[in-house]
Amino acid sequence: MEHIPAAWITAAAGVPQHQGSGYLLRVVLVVMIVGCALTGWFLLRGYKRKDD
């Protein structure tokens, strides 16, 4: 086994090390979509008007 820095993190997460950037790209896209949705919700909730 080669010494790869932080390889134990990916091994503990069950990520194969030979997969390349496909898995990383998927994670980045999911985080971006969730982050955009949360940011939009946070910004747009301030535009609600209280009709008391």
Secondary structure, 3 states (H helix, E strand, C coil): CCCCCCHHHHHHHCCCCCCCCHHHHHHHHHHHHHHHHHHHHHHHHHHCCCCC
